[in-house]
Amino acid sequence: MSGTVCYPPTPYVGSISLQDGSKISIQGVPEYHQTQFVIALQSGSNIIQRSEIPFWFNPRFNENQVVRNTKTGNSWGLEERHGGFPFQQGQMFDVEILVRSKKYKISVNGQHFGKYRHRTPTTAVTHLVVEGGIKIHNIHFENPYLFLVAAGGYPPPPVPMMYPETPIYNPPTPFVQNIPGGIYPGKMIFISGVPSLNPTRFSIYLQNGMSFEPSQVGLLVDARISFHSDRNVLVRNHREDNKWGREEREVWHFPFVPNVPFDMIISIEDHQYKVAVNNQHLLEFHHRIKSLSSIDTLRIDGSVALTQIRFQ
């Protein structure tokens, strides 16, 4: 079983069952005025009094260290602090925890960060907690069983999970989201939004990884409504090995109007991307990065309010 919870409030508390091969991904943005946040795999849902925490992952900006530990019988064990500090306040991150039979394997922003050997069995883990100075964008689970519970251990009625095909409503801009299942021929991405009242530009990226300066971009659609000398120009491009390619600007019409809603569909085909806006075909962009599997993230930023994102 897998699923995604999008834009939950902090603190987040969710019921979870782990097994070898389970994977948890947390995407969020640390807040500037806060000094730390916590990702905890714990026993029980209570975040006020908790005596058993099999895995505690605690980035501390005031110390530039990530503290890992285990709490058993109300007593903390020996802290692990070695390794780098791959977090920056105000910058999106993606932490992935992979459960193995003898250890947790942790990666941050697609890069291996470290390992943490089990000090207590993974069967003791009943809840995931994310708390502290962080705005959570999404939490993605592969294999666990999940329902949401309120902080303090009082379960509300079951809450529907945000599965990949479920629309994401009114996400903030900039928007950064792993594409469920990646991209492949037949994949479709639906984007609805409204350019701001006095927009300059907004940009849609299909890229590799969560970075705001990605080394690989399979498709950039850059709607320049009033940007420097460009007026109502739709730029398309790709980026490979940190170098932008040749721009394409030809288009039969410019469909974006300030403060007027639009609906876009990006369709992935064998040899190209096809883009339609408001049910009218707009453009094609041939694949310049042939390995589609490397393109795994949708990013949208600029002068636009998003109303719905959906993957199919």
N, C-alpha and C positions, 0 to 999 in steps of 0.2 A: 504494500500500500504506500502511496506517496501523495503529497499535496503541498500546497503553498498557502501560507497565511500572509496577507498583504496589509501593510500599514497598521499593525496592531498598536494599541497604546502601550506605554512603558509605565510600570513594569509589566512584562508579558509572562504569563504562567501557563504552560500547556502540558497536558498529560502525554506521556511518551513511553514506548516499550522498545528496548534496544536489543539487537542481536548482531552477530558478526556480519559485517557488510552494511549495517545501517549508516546513513549519511545525513548530517544536519548542516545546512548552510544558512548563515545569518548575514543579511546585508543591511547596513545602516550607516548613519553619519554621526560621529561623536560631536557633541555640542561644545562650542568654544568656551563657554563659561564654566564647564565642568572639568573635574580632574581625573575621572575614571569611569569605567563601566564594567559590568560583570556578565559573563555567560556561565551558568551553573547547571550541571546535571546533578539533581538532588533526589533524596527520598522524601516524598510528601510535597504538598503544595504550599505549605505555610512559609512565607518569606520573612516573617517576624522572628519566629523561633524555629530554628532548624538544626538538628543535631547530626544529620548524616548528609554529606555532600561528596559523592564519589569523585567529582571533577569540578574544580573551580578555576575559571579562566578570567583573569582580572587585569586588563591593560590599565596602567597608571601613568597619566601624562605628567604628573608632577615628579615622577621618578624615572620616566622613560624606560620602564620595564614592564614586562607581562608576567604577573605572578600566577603560578599554577600550584594547586594544593588539593588536599583531601581532608575532609572533616569526618571523624568517626567518634561516636559517643561524646559529642560536644567538645572534642579536642581536635585542634588543627595539627596536621603533620608537618613534615619538613617542606618548606617552600622550594619551588624551582623557579629560578629567575634568569637562567642563562638564555642566550639567543638575542636577536636584535629586537627592534621596536618598530614594526611596520605600520604604525597608525599615526594619522595626523588629524588634529581637530578640524572639523568642517569638511573633511574629505571622505567620500564614500569608501567603504571597505566591504570585503566579502570574506567571512571566516567560514571555513569548512571543517567539520569534525567527522572523521571516518572512524567507525568502531571496528576494531579487530579483536581477535580472541585474547591477546595479551596486552593491548595498548590502544590508546586513542592516537590517531594521526591527525595533525592539525596543519592546515594550509591557510595562508592569508593572501588574498588577491591573486590566487592561482599559483602562488609560490609556496613550497614546503617550508613550514615554520618550525615544527618540532614534533616530538613524540612524548607521550605521557603514559607510563606503565600503570596498569590497573592496580590500585591498592585495595579496592573492594570490588566485588563482582558487579558486572553491568546489570545483572538482574535486580540490584538494589535501586537502580535509577527508575523513578516513576514520573519525574517532571523535568521539563526544561524551563529555566528562568532566565530572562534577559532584563537587566535593570541598570539603573544609574544614568549617567549623562549621555544618552544616546537616543536618536530618533530612528526607529526601526522601519526599514522599507519593506522587507519581506523575510520570512523564515520558510525555508523549503526542507521538506522531509522526504527521504526515500526509505521505505520499508516500515517506519514506525506506525503505531496506532495513535491517533491524536484526537483529543477534544479539548476545548478551551475551558479553563477553570479560573475563577476569580482569585486574585491575591488574597491570601488568608485561608484558603481551603474550602470555600463555599461554592460548590459547583452550580452555575446557572443552567438553564436549559441548553441542550446541544446547539452549537453554533455551526452553520455550514462552513466547510473548508473551501478555500479559494483554490480550486483545481486549475491546471493550466488553461482549460477551455473556458473558465469562468471569467467574465469581464472584470477589469480593474477600473473602478469608477473614481473619477476626479482625483487622480494622483497629482502630487505637486510637481512643479518644474524647477530644476532639471529632474528628469525621470531617467533612472538607470535600472534595468531589469534583465536578468538572465532569461534567454528565450527557452521556454520549456521544450526539451528535446532537440534544441539547436535548429538550424535551418537545413532544408533539403528540398528537392523538387516536390511541389505540391503543398508546401507550407504557405500559410497566409497570415499576414499581420494586419489587424484593423486598428486604425488610429482616428479618433474623433477629437476635435478641439476647436478653439476659437482664438484667432490672432488678437492680440491686445488692441486697444483703441488707437494707439499711436505706435505701431510696431516698427522695428528696424529689420529684424530677420528672425527666423527660427530654423533649427537644424535637426534632421533625423539621421541617426547613424545606425547602421548594422555593423558591428565591430567585434573585435576579439578582446574580451576582458572588460573590467569595470572602469578603467582609467579614463580621465578626461583628456588625456593625450595618448590615445592608443597607437600602437605601432602598425596595426592592421585594421583597415576599414573596408569592408566589402562594398558598401554603398553609403554615400552621403547624399542626402537630398537637402539642399540649403535654399530655403525660400527667402530671398532678399527683397523685402517689400520697399524699404527705404534705407539702404545701407551704403554709405559713402556715395559713389557715383551710380551705383546700381539701383534701378527702380523696377520693381516687378520682374525680377530675374530669378530663374530657377536653375541653380548650379548643381550638377551631379559630378561625383568624383569617387576615387578610391584612394586608399593609402596602404602602402606596403613597405616594410622595413623602414618605417618612419619617414617615408617620402610620398608626397602627394603626386598623383598622376595627372593626366591631361583632363582639364575640365570639359564637360559637355553642357552647353547652355541652350541649344536649340529646343524650342517647345512651341506647340501650336497655339497655346493660350496659357495665361497665368491665372490659376483658379482661386487664389487666396485674397481675401478682402478683409481689411481691419474690422474687428468686432462682428464678423459674420461666421457662423459655424461651418465646419467642413468635415467630411468623412473621407478618409484615405484608406485604400487597400494596397498593400505591397504583396505581390504574389511571386514566389520563387519558382522558376522553371529550370529546365536542364541547362540552358545556356545563358539565361538572362533573368534580371528582375523586371517585373512589369508593375507599373504604378497607375492606379486609377484614383480620381478624386471626384466625389459627388456623382458616382456611378458613370463617369465618363473616362475612357482610356486617356492617359496623359503622356506616358513615356515608357521606353524600355532602356535598360542599362545592362550591357553584356557583362558577364562575369569576368573580371580581371584577376581576381583571386580564385583560383580553380578549386582549392580545398575548401568547400563550403563548411565542412565540419569545424573549421577554425573560427567561424563567425558565430558567436554564441550569445551576444548581448545587444539589446535595443537601448539606445540612449537618445533622449530628446531634450533640447534646451533652447532658450531664446524667448522671444516675445509671443508666447502662446500659453493659453490655459487649456490643459487637457481635460477632456470630459470622460473618455473611455479608451481603454487599450484592451485588445483581445487577440489571442493567438489561436490559430486553428490548423 
